[in-house]
Amino acid sequence: MNLEIGQLRERNARLREENSKLRVRLNQERQHVASEGMDGGHRELEVGLCKDLIREKEKQATILALHDELTRLNRQCAVYADALEEARGNFVEVKRLYGELNNLLDHFNGPKHP
C-alpha cells in the first residue's frame, strides 16, 4: 500500500513538472502569437496541436471529451442565437405591420359623414 502511494506521489510529481513545462511553453507561444498578431485560425491550430499532445499521453482523456462537448454546445448555441435573431426580426416586422393595419382600420372606421 505504501509502495503504491509512493509511486503515485512520484508520478504526480512528474506530471506536475511536465505540466509546469507545458505552461511555460504555452505562455511563450502566446507571447509569440501576440507579437505576430496571429488570427483565430492560429488559435484553432493551437487547439488542435494541444489536443494531439493530450491524445499522445492519454487517448481517452476526459478533457478531450469535455472540449468536444463544449464545441458541440457552442455550435448549438450559435444556431439558437441565429434563430433568436431571426425571430426578433420577424417580431419587429409583425409589430410594424400591425401598426399599419391599425392605421388603416382607424382610417376606415373614422367618423362617418351623414
C-alpha positions in Angstrom: 0.0 0.0 0.0 2.8 2.4 1.0 4.7 1.4 -2.2 1.6 2.3 -4.3 1.2 5.7 -2.6 4.9 6.4 -3.1 4.6 5.5 -6.8 1.5 7.7 -7.2 3.3 10.6 -5.5 6.3 10.2 -7.8 4.0 10.0 -10.9 2.1 13.1 -9.6 5.4 15.0 -9.1 6.5 14.1 -12.7 3.1 15.2 -14.1 3.3 18.4 -12.2 6.7 19.1 -13.6 5.6 18.3 -17.1 2.5 20.4 -16.6 4.7 23.3 -15.5 7.0 23.0 -18.5 3.9 22.9 -20.8 2.5 26.0 -19.2 5.8 27.8 -19.7 5.8 26.7 -23.4 2.2 27.8 -23.8 2.9 31.2 -22.4 5.9 31.6 -24.7 3.8 30.6 -27.6 1.0 33.0 -26.6 3.6 35.8 -26.4 4.9 34.8 -29.8 1.4 34.8 -31.3 0.5 38.1 -29.7 3.7 39.7 -31.1 3.0 38.5 -34.6 -0.7 39.3 -34.4 -2.0 35.9 -35.5 -5.7 35.5 -36.0 -8.3 32.9 -35.0 -7.0 30.4 -37.5 -3.9 30.1 -35.5 -5.9 29.6 -32.3 -7.7 26.6 -33.9 -4.3 25.2 -35.0 -3.0 25.7 -31.4 -6.1 23.9 -30.0 -5.6 21.0 -32.4 -2.0 20.7 -31.5 -2.8 20.7 -27.8 -5.4 18.0 -28.3 -3.0 15.9 -30.2 -0.4 16.2 -27.4 -3.0 15.2 -24.9 -4.1 12.3 -27.0 -0.5 11.1 -27.1 -0.4 11.0 -23.3 -3.9 9.6 -22.8 -6.2 8.7 -25.7 -9.4 8.7 -23.6 -8.6 11.9 -21.6 -11.7 13.4 -20.1 -10.6 16.9 -21.2 -10.9 15.8 -24.8 -14.4 14.7 -24.4 -15.3 17.9 -22.5 -13.7 20.0 -25.2 -15.7 18.2 -27.9 -18.9 18.6 -25.9 -18.2 22.3 -25.3 -17.5 22.8 -29.0 -20.8 21.0 -29.9 -22.7 23.1 -27.5 -21.1 26.3 -28.8 -22.2 25.4 -32.3 -25.7 24.6 -31.0 -25.8 28.0 -29.1 -24.8 29.8 -32.3 -27.7 28.1 -34.1 -30.1 29.2 -31.4 -28.7 32.7 -31.4 -29.2 32.9 -35.1 -32.8 31.6 -34.7 -33.5 34.1 -31.9 -32.2 37.0 -34.0 -34.4 35.9 -36.9 -37.4 35.7 -34.6 -36.6 39.1 -33.2 -36.5 40.5 -36.8 -39.8 38.8 -37.5 -41.4 40.2 -34.4 -40.3 43.7 -35.3 -41.8 43.2 -38.8 -45.1 41.9 -37.4 -45.2 44.8 -35.0 -44.7 47.3 -37.9 -47.4 45.6 -40.0 -49.8 45.6 -37.0 -49.3 49.3 -36.6 -50.0 49.9 -40.3 -53.2 47.7 -40.0 -54.3 49.7 -37.1 -53.8 52.9 -39.0 -55.8 51.6 -41.9 -58.6 50.4 -39.6 -58.7 53.8 -37.9 -58.9 55.5 -41.3 -61.8 53.3 -42.5 -63.6 53.3 -39.1 -63.2 57.0 -38.7 -66.0 59.5 -38.3 -68.8 58.8 -40.8 -70.3 61.7 -42.7 -74.2 61.7 -42.8 
